Amino acid sequence: MSARVEIYTTDFCGYCTRAKALLASKGVEVIEIRAGSDPEKRREMIQRSQGGMTFPQVFINGRPVGGSDDIHDLDRNGKLDPLLAEPAAA
């Protein structure tokens, strides 16, 4: 798996922990952006996710794919692995 995966997180967030655990189980190296107490990072997250205000927000190769429930749904439907296998943009 070689996609660039970024996740915006906040402290004490069970959904963030769950999303990171799923990605770790796939052997994915994740870039974690701690945005919970950083208003600038939170604004960046909302803008990049096109309005996503909840934590976490996950991006694969720069594309917003949603939060924890969304990536678990992608995984259940066999759509997460192909996204993670896409080469990272240079």
C-alpha positions as CSV (number, residue, x, y, z in Angstrom):
1,M,0.0,0.0,0.0
2,S,1.5,3.3,-1.0
3,A,-1.1,6.0,-0.9
4,R,-0.5,9.2,1.1
5,V,-2.9,9.0,4.0
6,E,-3.6,12.0,6.3
7,I,-6.0,12.0,9.3
8,Y,-7.1,15.0,11.3
9,T,-7.6,14.0,14.9
10,T,-8.5,15.4,18.3
11,D,-7.6,14.2,21.8
12,F,-9.7,11.6,23.6
13,C,-11.6,10.7,20.4
14,G,-12.7,7.1,20.1
15,Y,-13.6,7.4,16.5
16,C,-10.0,8.8,15.8
17,T,-8.5,5.8,17.6
18,R,-10.8,3.4,15.7
19,A,-9.9,4.9,12.3
20,K,-6.1,4.9,13.1
21,A,-6.4,1.2,14.2
22,L,-8.1,0.2,10.9
23,L,-5.4,2.0,8.9
24,A,-2.6,0.5,11.0
25,S,-4.1,-3.0,10.4
26,K,-3.7,-2.3,6.7
27,G,0.0,-1.4,7.2
28,V,-0.6,2.2,6.2
29,E,1.7,4.9,7.3
30,V,-0.5,7.7,8.4
31,I,0.3,11.4,8.7
32,E,-1.6,12.6,11.8
33,I,-2.6,16.2,12.0
34,R,-3.8,17.1,15.5
35,A,-6.4,19.7,14.9
36,G,-8.6,19.5,18.0
37,S,-7.1,22.5,19.9
38,D,-5.6,24.3,16.9
39,P,-8.2,26.6,15.3
40,E,-6.1,27.1,12.1
41,K,-5.7,23.3,11.5
42,R,-9.4,22.8,12.2
43,R,-10.3,25.5,9.6
44,E,-7.9,23.7,7.2
45,M,-9.6,20.4,7.9
46,I,-13.1,21.8,7.3
47,Q,-12.0,23.5,4.0
48,R,-10.2,20.4,2.7
49,S,-13.0,18.1,3.6
50,Q,-15.6,20.4,2.0
51,G,-17.4,21.0,5.2
52,G,-16.6,18.0,7.4
53,M,-16.6,19.3,10.9
54,T,-16.3,16.0,12.9
55,F,-13.2,14.1,13.9
56,P,-11.5,12.3,12.4
57,Q,-11.4,13.4,8.7
58,V,-9.4,11.1,6.5
59,F,-7.7,12.0,3.2
60,I,-6.2,9.5,0.8
61,N,-4.0,11.1,-1.8
62,G,-5.5,14.4,-1.0
63,R,-9.1,13.2,-1.5
64,P,-11.5,13.5,1.4
65,V,-13.0,10.1,2.2
66,G,-14.8,11.0,5.4
67,G,-14.5,9.8,8.9
68,S,-14.1,6.6,10.9
69,D,-17.5,5.1,9.9
70,D,-16.9,6.0,6.3
71,I,-13.6,4.3,6.0
72,H,-15.0,1.2,7.8
73,D,-17.8,1.2,5.3
74,L,-15.3,1.4,2.4
75,D,-13.4,-1.5,4.0
76,R,-16.5,-3.7,4.4
77,N,-17.4,-3.0,0.7
78,G,-13.9,-3.9,-0.5
79,K,-13.2,-0.3,-1.7
80,L,-10.6,0.8,0.9
81,D,-7.7,-1.4,-0.2
82,P,-7.8,-0.2,-3.8
83,L,-7.7,3.4,-2.6
84,L,-4.8,2.6,-0.3
85,A,-2.9,0.8,-3.1
86,E,-3.0,3.9,-5.4
87,P,0.5,5.4,-5.7
88,A,1.0,8.7,-3.8
89,A,1.1,11.8,-6.0
90,A,4.6,13.2,-6.2
